[in-house]
C-alpha cells in the first residue's frame, strides 16, 4: 500500500517499536498519519465551509452542505457536522487552520460581522487568509447576515450575496468554481 516506509519512520521517531508511546506524542502521531493519508489526493476536500454557528448562517450553510453532499459525498465536504471528529478533538485549533489552508480546493466563507467573533472561525480564517494571499480563486465569500467579516473581499468574482439569491444559485456557483479549479489542478 506504499505506507510501510513512513510507518516504520514514525515508529522509530516516536519509539513505538519499543512499545512506548508518550501521551504528548499521540496528537503528533495522529496528525502525521492523517497528513500522510491526505497526500494521496491533491486535496482531501473539494469544499471547506466556514461559518459561525448562528441560526441564520447555520441553516443556509447546512443547505449548501447537503446539496454538495448529494453531488460529491460527505467525505469531500469539510463541514463541521460531517467531520465532528476533526473539529472537536484535542488540539484541533492548530489542525483546523491547516485543513482550510492545505486540504480544501475551495474555501466558502460566510461573510457576516459575527464571523470575526466566533471562536472556531478565527482558526479557520488563519488558513483561509493564507490561501487568499496565494490564490484568491480558492476562496468564495457568501454574505448571509448582518455586516461583513474583516477579511471579506467584495470583488465580484469572489462574492455572492446570499441575501439576494437562493441556496441553489450559491451551490451552482460553487460547483462552477470547483470545475475551474479542478481544471487548473489537473493542468498543473
Residue pairs with C-beta under 8 A, 6 or more apart in sequence:
3 36
6 36
10 16
10 29
10 32
10 33
11 17
14 21
14 22
14 25
14 28
14 29
15 21
15 22
16 29
21 29
27 90
27 91
31 95
35 98
38 44
38 103
42 105
42 185
43 103
43 104
43 105
43 185
44 78
44 99
44 103
44 104
45 76
45 77
45 78
45 99
45 103
45 104
45 105
46 68
46 72
46 76
46 77
46 104
46 105
46 106
46 178
47 68
47 72
47 76
47 77
47 78
47 104
47 105
47 106
47 107
47 108
47 174
47 178
48 78
48 99
48 100
48 103
48 104
48 106
48 107
48 108
48 124
48 128
49 61
49 64
49 65
49 77
49 78
49 79
49 80
49 108
50 100
50 107
50 108
50 109
50 110
50 115
50 121
50 124
50 125
50 128
51 57
51 58
51 60
51 61
51 109
51 110
51 115
51 121
51 144
52 58
52 110
52 112
52 114
52 115
52 117
52 118
52 121
53 118
53 120
54 112
54 114
54 145
56 144
56 145
57 110
57 112
57 114
57 144
57 145
60 110
60 142
60 144
60 162
60 167
61 79
61 110
61 144
62 81
63 167
64 108
64 142
64 167
64 170
64 171
64 174
65 77
65 79
65 81
65 82
67 167
67 168
67 171
68 76
68 77
68 171
68 174
69 77
69 79
69 82
71 175
74 82
75 82
78 86
78 99
78 100
78 103
78 104
80 87
80 120
86 92
86 95
86 96
86 99
87 96
87 120
89 95
92 123
93 123
94 123
96 120
96 123
96 124
96 127
97 123
97 124
97 126
97 127
98 127
99 127
100 107
100 124
100 127
100 128
100 131
101 126
101 127
101 128
101 130
101 131
102 127
104 138
105 138
105 178
105 181
105 182
105 185
106 138
106 139
106 140
106 174
106 177
106 178
106 181
107 124
107 127
107 128
107 131
107 138
107 139
107 140
108 140
108 141
108 142
108 174
109 115
109 125
109 128
109 139
109 140
109 141
109 142
109 149
109 151
109 152
110 141
110 142
110 143
110 144
110 145
110 149
111 141
111 142
111 143
111 144
111 148
111 149
111 152
111 159
112 143
112 144
112 145
112 146
112 147
112 148
112 149
113 145
113 146
113 147
113 148
113 149
114 145
114 146
114 147
115 121
115 125
115 149
116 122
116 125
116 149
116 150
121 149
125 149
125 151
128 139
128 151
129 151
131 138
131 139
132 138
132 139
132 151
132 153
136 153
136 155
136 158
137 157
137 177
137 180
137 181
137 184
138 181
139 153
139 158
140 158
140 159
140 160
140 173
140 174
140 177
141 149
141 152
141 153
141 154
141 158
141 159
141 160
142 159
142 160
142 162
142 170
143 152
143 159
143 160
143 161
143 162
143 163
144 162
144 163
148 154
152 159
153 159
160 169
160 170
160 173
162 170
